[in-house]
Amino acid sequence: KRQVHGDISLIHKLMSSVSKIERVLKNIHNSGFKLALSATGCCSSLLSWFTLFPGSSQYTVETYMPYSYKSLEQFLKFKPVSAVSAEVTEAMSNVSFLRAQNIYIKENNYIVPLDQTLNGFRGIGISGALQTTRNLKGGNRAYMSIMGEDFTSTTYVEINEDLPRIEQDSILSEFFLLIIGRDCNAISQEEIRQFLSENESSLKVTSEVTNKHEDVIDLLLSNKCTNIFLDGSGRKFLDIQLDGFVVIAGSFNPLHDAHIELGKVTAKTFGVSLHKIVYELSIRNAEKGVIDKETIYRRLAQFKAEGLNVMLSTKALFCQKNDYSTRGFFAVGADTYKRIVDIRFYDNNYDKMLFSIGQFTKNENKLIVFPRLNSQNGKVETLHDFQIPAVLLTQVDEVKDYRHDVSSTELRAKGVKIQT
């Protein structure tokens, strides 16, 4: 009788937990957040819950479990000192956050719906050490980090070592689900307090720390990300890999009609949708060095006013732009092309120039060259006025029937300034 009574109690407890889990996940679904989760060493239950119920794909971008040390190393792209630490979970949450953004924007063909259901992205990283056949250093414990656009919060818990591993994982998963739910405004803090009270012999919260991020431009200036993509509505996405975009790179001081028309003509000529035009502003100039933050914001404001996509990058040279673009169409004037094949920018080393240009074409990127008036000699220069290195022969094209001779330099000379 005792056995039957115990089994019935366990069944009631499990049914209650499943009901709570489904309710929290439904509230997360309604919150409008998109989540990517990664976990190592624990919380296999949590990851399964995020794909268990109907409609999971509306809020779960992906779940990932790099379980072996080597798998974790490849996921993080560095060798962690310990697999269970705040450093590891924060790095995991960062990778998951960036993956959530990249997967979501590519899935939507780089068109982010302008509705109120997308509140933002969350990258969640978890590392833990539960009951095992090996000797553990540091006891049974776990960390979870949640990364948003402007913050990272990390929770550290200790787990009762007398519990079976499956029960440790279940309790830990349920607790971390509640923390995620609180972050998504899906549950109250009171529900977390109640859970901790009911499970005080099983789980102890040792610390909760939230750190505000630097200004997003500072992330770029300090090399913590390599690019920031801002769509026409001003939404920000970090470390985006573009595919099949028309790219107009420049300093845009100021942005003018020729820049905008260059994008449209290139898109029309090569059959690219207009929403896949982006203006790339490198914060590093090959000749002038790093642009200051105030200047960056002033130049960005021009694109927001026009509703145009813009990418901030750290890539000053065309050979480096391969890092963020695949199958891209880079529209340039003949004057810019002349500099791309000028060995002066490659330490006067011809082989170095060929290697660099080869890097640019590696991802099937193309240079699209437009005619340009040389204001010094009055000649209209075209692609064929300059050398075409063998590595570029199949990756360069020209548009002959469009020319717009206005330049930012001439506009500045006439006193035209950026309007913000």
Buried (B, 14 or more C-beta within 10 A) or exposed (E): EEEEEEEEEEEEEEEEBEEBBBEBBBBBBBBBBBBBBBBBBBBBBBBEBBEBBEEBEEBBBBBBBBEEEEEBBEBBEEEBEEBBBBBBBBBBBBBBBBBBBBBBBEEEEBEBEEEEEBEBBBBBBBBBBBBEEEEEEEEBBBBBBBBBBEEBBBBBBBBBEEBEEEBBBBBBBBBBBBBBBBBBBBBEEEBBEEBBEEBEEBBBEEEEEEEEBEEBBEBBBEEBBBBBBBBBEEBEBBBBBBBBBBBBBBBBBBBBEBBBEBBBBBBEBBEBEEBBBBBBBBBBEEEEEBBEBEBBEBBBBBBBEEEBBBBBBBBBBBBBBBBBBBEBBBBBBBBBBBBBBEEEBBEEEEEBBBEBBBBBBBBBBBBBBBBBBBEEEEEEBBBEBBEBBEBBEEBBBBBEEBBBEBBBEEBEEEEBEBEE
